[in-house]
Amino acid sequence: MVETYSKHSNPNMRRPVVQEGIVDFMRSQNQGLPDFLRELQDFAERENIPIIPKETVAFFRLFLQSIAPRSILEVGTAIGFSALMMAETLPKSQITTIDRNPEMIGLAKENFARYEEGKRIRLLEGEAQEWLQNLNGEQFDLIFVDSAKSKYVVFLPDLLNLLPKGGILIFDDIFQGGDITKDLADIRRGQRAIYRGLHKLFDAVDSHPDLMVSYLPLGDGLLLVKKEAAQVIFPQEST
Ligand SMILES: C[S@@+](CC[C@H](N)C(=O)[O-])C[C@H]1O[C@@H](n2cnc3c(N)ncnc32)[C@H](O)[C@@H]1O
């Protein structure tokens, strides 16, 4: 029994941002996953662990095979499902993944040890922001950010430093179950930091001349950002 998550955690993940019937239709799609990844999906569902949903898996598999990144960084490992899915999709790539939750780290380690794909996955334990600064000097062709949403904008400069020109950032869960366009006054106080952080992120990347941006309504929303210059500079105060 997993203690970190309950059926009440992450309610936004359960509120589709597109019509429910369309979501069901996309989730019925054959994602082409091997049995061991389907078993991990079933485990996550049983234990309420928030892993990427099936329509996002299908998109990742097609997208990753098309752009073929050699090195990937993930922020937010949980049980290691998405890291193993990326390793399985890209047999020649190296994956580095970060998590700070001891229960999730324990489960991820077990899963990485159990499957061959886990040999190409490096798990970094601890606070993402510290690791993002310590990884300085390394470069990743793609970075998938699936952790605390209010911190995305805080991570942004470090994330961009870890990408070469042409590299891609993907942020998950950016639509807050469809509430992201609501007035801040209509958002519960405890949730407002997440909304503020996400809007700051959108403002920072959206019209930046050196970034190319796309929002995708998959799961609770993906934000794709392509780095189009060797160095990306933000006006003071924007991140
Ligand atoms: C949504 S889950 C990741 C799911 C995983 N990417 C998947 O799809 O299989 C988010 C994870 O991010 C971790 N996390 C959240 N904020 C973090 C932070 N600031 N530093 C490190 N890990 C963080 C949590 O412990 C949790 O395991």
The ligand as a Gaussian input file, in Angstrom:
#p B3LYP/6-31G(d) Opt

LIG

0 1
 C        3.366000      13.455000     -11.217000
 S        4.607000      12.595000     -10.366000
 C        5.710000      12.088000     -11.664000
 C        5.103000      11.032000     -12.545000
 C        6.070000      10.449000     -13.567000
 N        6.693000      11.472000     -14.357000
 C        5.326000       9.499000     -14.490000
 O        4.558000       9.977000     -15.349000
 O        5.517000       8.261000     -14.369000
 C        5.499000      13.920000      -9.627000
 C        6.740000      13.532000      -8.824000
 O        7.513000      14.721000      -8.678000
 C        8.171000      14.704000      -7.429000
 N        8.475000      16.108000      -7.083000
 C        7.589000      17.125000      -6.941000
 N        8.239000      18.278000      -6.686000
 C        9.572000      17.973000      -6.648000
 C       10.750000      18.739000      -6.420000
 N       10.690000      20.053000      -6.179000
 N       11.949000      18.103000      -6.452000
 C       12.011000      16.760000      -6.691000
 N       10.926000      15.991000      -6.933000
 C        9.717000      16.587000      -6.919000
 C        7.149000      14.041000      -6.501000
 O        7.809000      13.458000      -5.385000
 C        6.471000      13.022000      -7.417000
 O        7.034000      11.736000      -7.266000

